[in-house]
Amino acid sequence: MARETTYLELSEDDGGAHKFYEVVVSDTEVTITYGRIGAAGTAKTSSYPTADKARAAARKKIDEKLRKGYAPAVRGARQARPITRRPVTSGRSTARQAPVLWRFASGAAAFGIFVDKQRAWVGNQRGDVYTVTHEGAVTGHFKLPEGVKCIVADDFWIYAGCDDGRVYDLSGKAPYAAYEISPDVDIYWLDIHDGMLGVSDAGGRVTAIDHEDEFQWKHDTDGRAGWMVRCDGEAVYHGHTKGVARYRDLDGRLVWHTPVEGNVLFGWQEHDAVYAGTAHHKVYRLAKEDGRIESVYQCDDAVFSCAVAPDGRYVFAGDNHSSVYCFDRGGKRLWKLATGCGSAFSMQYIDDRLYLVTTDGSLACMDVSEDAIRAAEQGTVPRARDVKIEAGLAAVRPATTLETAGPGDRGVVVECYQDGPRLRVRVVDEGYDSGWNLQFPKGIREAGARYLVEEVRPSGRGGFYRAYGEIKRLR
């Protein structure tokens, strides 16, 4: 039985894709395998009445990919994207136990966390993302292809950055690939503001990518291991082994650079300041305007993570010996307590609670109200409740297809069109600026297709729209 194999790759140097597409024709069957370069990929086999029809179907698929910029390649010649997993090291705290209300075992070491008024999100190194209510009930489970580096929010949108180089939009019923990062970038952390993506990497570089997933600028630095990156609509703040810097977000111009003692391992931001936790047991507060060091918060061990209450009235830090600290704005240590569930890789404060994701994979909710902390310092803490996943909770995987809109569905009509090598999306309905494109999930774009979007909103800085709410395909 004759077999015809066509192998294509798309690998862009400007922060774009790094994937393959293989078509195998075997008599009346066509097998298509696609995925990230270096991975096994996903395979699908279709049968046709005759061998001629199978070849014609294969040719159509190949031509579609060639029009999108794919090119013939040799399997194995281009290497897979590098992946660095943060070492999972954690000592045991000698401090008194913190008042942990509940904890959820996600199944693997976890870095990603985001908390809003409705729920907490946790993402782990196996690619699992769970949503958990503030009362400790698991309400959702997304399964992403690779480990989750971080989870960030950008207004309504929730994004997860993964080891496969993609950033997934988790705002709908299913994840959609929204950004693809250059294969030579070994992602450590990322942040998004008004569609502008900032990425820090193993080599100490910082890269900016716009709402259309197009490379804007990058900076090589004298440092390594860029664990800190924060974006605020005016600047990108980047921390690595040589300190913290501010870059203008539109053109990447360096505004200031401030050396700090020790490798920067995590960062946080408030309106007027950025915070950098370091391996030399300190958290620094730096003024956004000029980079001056305003306060230093002294811990007893290397700081894995930090978080801040609104207006900086409390500063929290998690060290590599499973302890959590709280300081006042000026740097006075108020307390130190043990998590009881590993060291906090990431944390976030909201409404007198501190949420942690840890080296043992826990999402923990701590009561950090004054009364609860006072009782904990005297040895009285609540019994932490272990949260379980309810039977029947299905894992939702990334989608490349959409539900079709029905007669009663309402929304804004948009269409995808070919613009050179790029697929872009614009609004068709009247009343919108025809010169503005629409930020739209990259993984579901198809040239010529029309979609119904629940709502379309202008970006904060203007110049483009953003797709808000559920997306359905029009027939």
N, C-alpha and C positions, 0 to 999 in steps of 0.2 A: 504494500500500500504506500503510494507516494505521499511524502509530507513536504509541505512548503512552509518555511518559517521566515517571518519578517520581524526583526527586532529593532525598535526605535527608542530613542532617549530624548528627554528635554531637560537640559541643565543650564540654567541661566546664571551668569556671573554677577548680576546686579541685584542680588537678593531675591531671585525668583525660584523657579521650580527645580527639582532634582528627582526626576522620576522616569520610569520606563514603561513601554507598552509593547507587548509581544503578541503576534497573531500567528497561529499554527493551523494550517488547513490540512486535514487528513481525510481524503475521500469526501464524504458528505458532511463532515463535522468541522466546525471552526472553534478553536479554543483561544480565548483571549485572556492574557495574564497581564496585570498592571500593578504598579505600586512604587514604593520608594526604591531608588537604586541601591543595591546591596541587600535588599530584603527579598523574601520569597514571593511576596505579592499575592494578589487575589485572582483566582482563575474562574472562568465561566465558559462552559461548552454549549454550543448551539448546533442543532441538526437541521439539514436542509434536504429537500426532495432529491436533488441531483448534485453531482460534484461541481458542475458549472455554476449553479446557484450559490453553492458554498464559497467558491472562489470570488464570485461577484460581491457577495456580502463582505468577505474579508477585504477586498479591494476598496470598498466604500469606507470601511472603518479606518484603513490605513491612510486613505486620502484625507479623511477628516483630521487625523492627527498631524499629517504633514502640513496642512493648512494652518494648524495651531502652533507650528514651530518645531515639532518633533523632527528628528533626523535619524537616518540609519546609523547604527552603532554596533560595536562588538561587546557582547555581554562580558562583564568582568574587567573591561579596560578602564572604566571610570570607577573610582572607589566610593564606598558608602560614606555618608556623612559621619564625622567624628562625634562621639558621645562621651561626655564625662559625667559620671555619677558622683555626687557629693559623698565623701566618706561618711559612713554611719558610725560615728564614735560618740559615746556618751558615758560619762562617769555618774556616780551616785551622789546625790546631794546629802549633806549632813544637816541641813536646815529642817525646821519643823514642816509638817505636811501642809500644803496650801488647801484652801476650801474648794475642792473640785466638786462640782455639782453632778456632772455626768461625763462620760468618755465613750467614744466610739472607736473601735478597732477597725481601721480601713483595710488592713491586710498587708501593708508594706510601708516602709519609711515614706513620710509625706513631707512635701515642701509647700504645696499650693494651698492657700487659704484666702477666702474672701467672705466677709460677713456684712449683711445689710439688715434692715428692720424685719425682714421676713424669715431669713434662714442663713445658715452657714454652709459654705462650700469647702470641700477638702479633696485634693488630688494627690495620688501617690505614685510611686515609681513603677507600678504595674500598669498604669494608664487608667485606673479607676478614679472616677469623680463622683462623689456622693453629695447630696443636699440633705441637710439636717435642720430641723426646726430649733428654735431657741430652747424649747422644752425637752429636746433630745429625742426626736422621732425622725427616722430616715424616710425621706419622701421621694428621692430620685437617685438613679444610678446611670451614669454615662460610662461607656467603655471606649477609650481612645486607643489608637494603635500602639503607642509607645508611652514611656513614663512621662508624668506631668512635672514640669519644672516649676510652674507658678500659675496662679489664677489671679486675674486682675479685672477691675471693672472700669468701664468708660461710659458714664451716664447709665443708660438703660442696659447696655451690652455687657455681657460677661464673657471673658476670653480665657482659654487655657493654652499655655505654651508647652509644647511637647518635644520629646527627644527626636521625633521624626522630622523636625524642622518646620512643622506647621503650627499655626495658631488657630485654634478652633473656636468658633462662635457658639456658645452654649445657651444663647438667649431664647431659642425656640424649642420646639418639641424634640428635635434631634440636632446633634452637633453638625456644623458645616465648616469646612476648611475656609478660613478667611484670609490668611496670609501664608506665604511660603518663604522661608528664609534661606539665603544662599548656603550651599552645601559646605562651604569652607568655614562657616560660623558654627563653632561649638557652643551652643547657647547655654548661658548660665542663668540669666534672668531677663525679664522684659517688663515694659510698662506701656500703656496706651492712653493718650489723651486726645479727644476730638479726632480720632482716626489716625493720629500720628503715632507710630510704633517705634519705641526705642529698645535696642537689644544690646546687652552686655555679654561678653564671651570669655572663653578660657584664656585667650591671648591678651586680655586687657583692652580690647577694642570696644568701641561703642559705635553702633550703626543706627541710622534713622531711616524709616520706611514710611511712605505716605499712605493715605486711605485707599489708593488704587493698587497697593502692594508693589509700589515702585521705589527702587533705591533712591535716597536723597543725598546722603553723605555718610562718611564714616571717619573715625579718628583712630589711628594707632597711637598708643601711649607707651611710656617707659615701664608701665606696670604689667601685671598679669592678673588672672583670676578676677574678672570684673563681676562681682556678685551684686553690686548695687547699680540700679538704674531707676530713675524716677522722672516722670514728665508732668508738666503743669500748664501747657499751652503757650508758654513763652520760652521755656528752656528744657534741656535734658540734663539731669544731674547724674554723674557717673562716679562710682567708687571702685578702687582696685588696690593693688599692693603698694601704690605710691601716693595714695591720698584720694581726695574728692575734687571733681571739677564741674563747672557749669558751662554748657554750650548753648548757643542760640538754636532753637529748634528748627528754624527755617533754613539756615545756611550752615550750621555747624560751627560757627565762629566761637573760639574759646573766649569766655568772659573772665573766668578766674580759675585758679587751681590752688588748693590748700593741702599741704602735707599733714598727715595725722600719724600718730604713733601706732604702728601695727597694720596688718592687712585688713582692709574693709571686707566684712563678711555679710553685711546686710544693710539696707537703708530704708528710711521712712521719710515722709514729708508732711509738713503742715503748710499753711498759707504763706508764712514768711520765713520758714526755716526747713533745712533738711537735717536728718539725723543719720549718723553712720556708726554702726557697731563694729568693733575691731577685735582682732585676735589678741591684742594686748590689754584685754579686760576693760575696755572703755567704750562708752557711747559718747559721740561728739554731737553737739548742736551747732550748725553753721548757718549764718545768715545767708539767705538766698541772694540778696542784693550784691554783696561783696565777698562772700566766703569767709568772713572772720569767724573765729571760734567763740561762741557766746557762752557755752557751758560744757563741762565735762562730767560724765556720770561714771563713777568708779565701781566696777564689779570685782569679783574675786577670781574669775576665770574667763576664758575666751568667750566673747559674745557672739552667739549664733544668730540672734534676731532681736528686734526692738519694735516697739509700737508706742503711740502717744495718744493721750486723751485730748479732746478738743482744746485748742489754744495752748497746748503744751503744759497744762496744769499738772499732769502726771506723765512721767516717762517710764516705760517698762522695758526690761531686758531679760533675755533668756540665755543662760550660759551653757557650756558643754558638759556640765556636771548636773544637769536636770534641775537647776534652780531658776527661779524667777525673781526679779528685783523690781522695786518701785521707788522712784525718786520724785522729789518735787521739782518745779521748773528750774530752780537755781542750782540743783545738783545734790541736795541733801538726800541721803538714802533713808527711806521710810520703812522698808521691810525687805526681807529675803525669805522665801519659802520654797519648798520642794514640790515639783509637779507630781511625782509618783508614777509617771508614765513616760519617762525619757526626756531628752533635751529638746527644747522648742526650736525647730528649724524656721518657723514663721509664726507670727502672732498678730492679733488685731483686737483692739479695745472697742466696746460699744456698750453704753448704758450700764455701767458698773459691773460689766463682765469682761473677762479677758479670754479670748479663744486662742488655743494653741494647736499647732500640728507638729508632731514630734518624731524623733528617731525611731520609735517603735511602731509608728504608723497610727498613733492615736490622734483623734480630734477631741480635745478636752475643753470643757467650759468651766472657768474659775469664777467664783463670786469674789470680786475685789472691792466690794463696798466696805466702808470703814468698820461697820459692826462685824462683818464676816472676818476681816483681817485681824481685828482685835481678838476675836475668839480663837482664831487659828494660832496666833502668837502665844496664847495661853493653853494650847493643846486641844482645843475643841473644834472639830471639823465635821461636816456632814459626811455620811457614807456615800461615796461616789457611786452613781448608778451606771451600770454597763449597758450601753445602748445596743440593741440587736436589730438586724435587718428582718423585716417582716417577710414571711414566706410569700413567694409569688411576685416579688419586685424584680421586674425584668431589666436587664442592662440594655440601654439604648446606644447603638453604635453610629458613627458618622454616616450621614446620608449623602448620596449623590443624585437622588431622584426626589421628586416632590409630589405631594398630593395634588390632584387636579381640582381647580376651582369649580364650584357648583353654581347653579342658576341664582341662588340666594346670597352668594358671597359678595361682599362689598369691600372696596379698597381702591388703591391707586394702580393704574396699569403702567408697567415699565417694560422695556425691551432690551435684549442683549444684541450688540452689534460688533462686527469685526472692525478693529482700528489698527491696521498693520498687523503685527504679530500679537496684539493684545485683544482680549475680549472685554468690552466695556458695557455698562448699562446706563440707560437714560430714561427719563420719565416721558411717557407718551401723553398722558392726560393734560388738558389745558390748565393754565394758571401757574405753571412752573417754568423756571428759566431754562430755555432749550440749550443753553451753553453749559449747563452744569451736568456733570455725570453723577451717578448714584453709587455710593459705597454699598457693595452687594457681595454676599459670600462667593468666594472664588470657586469653590468646589462644585457649585451648581450652575455655573454660567454655560450657556450653549448659544452659539451664534444663531440669530434669527428667532429665538424663542421669546415669548411674552409671558409675563408673570403678573400676579395680583398680589400687591403688598398691602398689608393692613394699614400702614401709615408711612408717609415720607416726611422727614424732618430736615430742615437746613442744618448744616454743621455750625458749630459755634463760631468758627473763624470765617465762614462763608466760602463760596466757590464750589461747593458740592453738597449733595443731599445724602442722607443716610436712611437705609431701610429699617423701619421700626415694626416689630411684631411679626406675626406669622406670614410666611411667603407660600403662595400656591402657584401652580403652573396653569396658564390658560390653554385651552385646547387649540 
